[in-house]
Amino acid sequence: MQQWFLQLGNLLVYIVIATLLAVAIIRAAPVLFNIDFVKEIRQDNRSAAYFLAGLLVMIGLIVGLFNL
């Protein structure tokens, strides 16, 4: 039972790290990349930013599940 809680904790850590990475990429994107997609993120902030954040959270979730 303790092993299950430990694995669940590891999964949550992967999700949190992926979320923080998504926020950092969205914040730093205008500085790092000077492309049209970044301008679209600025214009339509919610949909593109949430898409990137959701994508990275899903990657974190998949990596966490494979490490179980």
Beta strands, then each sheet from edge to edge (+ up, - down):
end
